[in-house]
Amino acid sequence: MSTSNKEDSEQRQADQFAVEIIRADGTHETAAVDRVNWLKQIEQLISANCLDSVDLRDGSIMFVDDLGCSKGLPDNTQATALYHKVCKPGTTHRIKGDVVISRDEDFP
């Protein structure tokens, strides 16, 4: 790879960050999100138009579809378990639909 191509590749990587998607069916995916338009891209990754965020208190943020319940989305067992780890004991709210998890440091 030429120096110019290598620099272009490194710049593209610097302009993006990786996120993990946890689907309601339990599957995991990884995607690259642009730093400039990250909010819209995260919404598109999980088919949401209104996001809420959960600080997982481990340096990660979980983005959820804030309308998941009203849309009738299925329970996301894995995301709910992560949520309950940081909630007050006895919390029963469940995360519905797909979620995106990313490192807090990736956001401006």
Secondary structure, 3 states (H helix, E strand, C coil): CCHHHHHHHHHHHHCEEEEEEECCCCCEEEEEEECCCHHHHHHHHCCCCCEEEEECCCCEEEEEECCCCCCCCCECHHHHHHHHHHCCCCCCCCCECCEEEEEHHHCC
